[in-house]
Amino acid sequence: MDLNLNGKVVIVTGGAAGIGRATVTRFEHEGARVIAWDVTSDPKIDVTNKEQVEAAANDVVAKYGRIDVLVNNAGIVRDSRLVKMDDATFDSVIAVNLKGVFVCTRAVVPHMIGAGGGVILNASSIVGLYGNFGQTNYAATKAGVISFTQTWARELGKHNIRVNAVAPGFIATEMVKSMPDKVLAGMREHTPLGRMGQPPEIAGTIAFLASDDASYINGATIVVDGGMIA
């Protein structure tokens, strides 16, 4: 598919592995100039660190002249039942998955406004819509990302900046595939298509939303879950 993304300048947070890595690959395949921000990249970018993020955004603009797309994909999981979750576990997930999205978007949006537009794409999850056992912190962040998306779509539409979210279901990332076979079998059983999704399938949705083919989609959360919540 030619999405006419050739030459677009794209930042993908958490771009070193999983869905983030697949997203980097897909945008590169479409001819985009892709910059991955990750705590394992060089230079290391911590999405919760305002100074690092703002400097990195300025560096991208200095090198490429603009930022066309920001994919807020960076996230962590620290699961625990409510009564056993300590403050540090809760706060660490909130910091990366929620504040990190805020910090990165706040740093990039002024550049997009100055350039006349852009696209913000936020990684949510079906657990942000329906919750999940043992994921008080993670589910709260993914619900918050949906609210970010709706709010920023209202605020930034007048600047020709579209903001959307993608809510994946069970995706066969490295982290998920390391789970016990019984858990993986349960994931497949609860998905009407009978399998987990693959990272490139999520990356394809993200690339589509970044393209002009999605030019009238704004403030939406696109569920990509194989029909699990249908």
QUIHUJO-V545309 format. One line per field, one symbol per residue. phi: phi as a letter, one per 30 degrees, with the letter a starting at -180 (. if undefined). psi: psi as a letter, one per 40 degrees, with the letter a starting at -180 (. if undefined). burial: I if it has 24 or more other C-alpha atoms within 12 Angstrom, else O. Layout:
# QUIHUJO-V545309
phi: ???
psi: ???
burial: ???
This chain:
# QUIHUJO-V545309
phi: .cchceidcbcbdiddaidddddeddddddjdcccccadcdbddbcddcedddddddddddddcjabcbccdceabbbdadedcdcdddddddddddcdeddddddddeedddddjllbcbcdcadddcbiaeibedddddddddddeedddeddcedciccbbbccdcdcddedddddeedddddddddcediaddceddddddddedddddcdccaicccdbbiidcd
psi: hhefeheihhhhifeeibdddddddddddeeihhhhhieeihihhheehddddddddddddddeeihdhhhgdhiihgiiideehiddddddddddddddddddddddddddddeeiahhhhhaideedeiihefddddddddddddddddddddedeefhihiihgibhhgidddeeiidddddddddehdeeiiiidddddddddddeieefeehheihhhgeeede.
burial: OOIOIOOIIIIIIIIIIIIIIIIIIIIIIIOIIIIIIIIOOOOOIIIIIIOOIIOIIOOIIOOOOIIIIIIIIIIIIIOOOOOOOOOOIIOIIIIIIIIIIIIIIIIIIIIIIOOOIIIIIIIIIIIIIOOOOOIIIIIIIIIIIIIIIIOIIOOIIOOIIIIIIIIIIIIIIOOOOOOOOOOIOOIIOOOOOOOIIIIIIIIIIIIIIIIIOOOOIIIIIIIIIIOIOO
